[in-house]
Amino acid sequence: MSKKDKINETVSSAVDEVITETVDDTAGAKKSKTNMKKFKYGSMSIAVICLVVAIVVIINIMVGMLAKRSPIKIDITPDKRYDLSDESVEVLTNLSDDVDIVVTMQKDTFTNLSNYYESMYGSYGYNTEVPYDMIPTLLEKYEMYAQQSSGSIKVKYVDMDKDPDVISKYSASYNGDIEEGSIIVASGDRVKVIGADDVMNMIQVDQNSTSSTNLQFVFAGESNLTSAVMSVTDSHPVSVAFAKTMNGTALYNEEEYGDIVNALETVLLERNGYDCTDIDIATDELDVNAYDMIIVAVPSVDFTEDIITKLSDFLYNDGKYDRSMLYIPSLMQTNLPNIAEFLADWSIKVEDNFIVDQTYAIGTATNIVLTITDSEAVGALPNESLPVVAPYSREVSVITKNNEDIVSTVLQSSASSYTCSLLDDSYDEEVASHGVAVMSKKQTAEQFDTYTSTLFVLGSSFITDSELLTQTSTYNNANVLLGILNNMTGKETAAVIPEKTLQHSYIAPTQKQANVIRIIAIWVIPFIVAVIGIAVLVRRRNK
């Protein structure tokens, strides 16, 4: 081989070596670049998965925390059955005490009640829902809304046979018997018990429902529960002496007025935190230290002078005043001279007639619609447009006397009304407004303080009919009367909770379904997202 050929071979070998090294470097660079790309995308996938999972978890935690501070309303039922009214929410968010709500039956009993009654009504041909299972759901709302206050509400379901000690704890502060199926509401040593019958009556057939195949129901449970909470947490409870008998005999005609008087006591007063005690007006002591107010409703007989003195002394209160009285006359009883004299001393007279209004009445001319003439005595109303209906109302007048009474007509009929005599068939042809509710005050001053006793005379006993009191979305009777009595007695924590008319068709999860939805939202969905992310990551790495 020539010298030239050796040189060319050496150069060729060197070039091949350089090319080989270059190719190897290029392949290595490409492989390194590919690995870097895979690492980059893999890291991004992991980061995205972690970010999504973190966001889902954080959102669930935030929703949970937000639900505790401000319960999120997702009730899509047309009747809003799983929401609390604004009145209840205001009471719960302003609690300053701790409250225990003890249900003396198992939680699933409410579902069993729904199934039982739906089956029973179904056997009669009704296609209806009886949603007792809404009660536990609402009790959860009580707990959640109370978390926004400085107090708290804790709900517990107990079996009276297995946990008798739980019940005995509250029995010591309660005068009556606590039976299975009742609901105990307690704060400190104050205990209110919603009896088993009242729990069952939280859902009642709507008497205005006319369908032949579907029954509608009204729910009064929220009214009972919120009223009980207000009662046990009230810092200024009002004690009422309710005159029911005189010398052991009924003070009024029970057949005619029994339901109305009971509605006044239980539906209007006790449900709104008043502590009522039935007394015998003749034999029981009217202790000014035990009672803040006395109620005398529809007496069928006149009072003796001793009873009149007892009433006057109660309101005078040894010159301290600060006591109240509500008097409601019977419709037909006119010859009550001692009571009439007592009222006259307060510049009030119950006339021997009743009011008729052909223009402003509901149903019949005797169901007159009233106007408020003393808004300060009534106070603020949730809905001022609703009517106050006073069936069969006697006229109550203000009489002028040489005393220092402060007297005002609080409620009156319209200017188109007239009166008919209770003594004969005559009537007054002149149309004018007539008083139905009159308030009289006697006051005394001590340095810079003024003390007041109040007598309120209400001409219509039927104004407290349970239907008029409970249909708070139709009538203003309950709100107006409660406002007047609250202002008279200085009671602050009282509110009329409206009943709910439950519509037949609704879309809402049961408690069991709600738990399933909660599990899916908190655990299942994040898990599925994580699995999909991992699958995508593995697939990309294997490419």
Secondary structure, 3 states (H helix, E strand, C coil): CCHHHHHHHHHHHHHHHHHHHHHHHHHHHHHHHHHHHHHHHHHHHHHHHHHHHHHHHHHHHHHHHHHHHCCCCCCCCCCCCCCCCHHHHHHHHCCCCEEEEEECCCCHHHHHHHHHHHHHHHHCCCCCCCCCCHHHHHHHHHHHHHCCCCCEEEEEECCCCCCHHHHHHHHCCCCCCCCCCCEEEEECCEEEEECHHHHHCCEEECCCCCCCCCCCEEECHHHHHHHHHHHHHCCCCEEEEEEEEECCEECCCHHHHHHHHHHHHHHHHHHHCEEEEEEECCCCCCCCCCCCEEEEECCCCCCCHHHHHHHHHHHHHHHCCCCEEEEECCCCCCCCHHHHHHHHCCCEEEEEEEEEECCCECCCCCEEEEEECCHHHHCCCCCCCCCEEEECCEEEEECCCCCCCEEEEEEECCCCEEEEECCCCCECCCCCCCEEEEEEEEEEEECCEEEEEEEEEECCCHHHCHHHHHCCCCCCHHHHHHHHHHHHHCCCCCCCCCCEEECCCCCCCCHHHHHHHHHHHHHHHHHHHHHHHHHHHHHHHCC
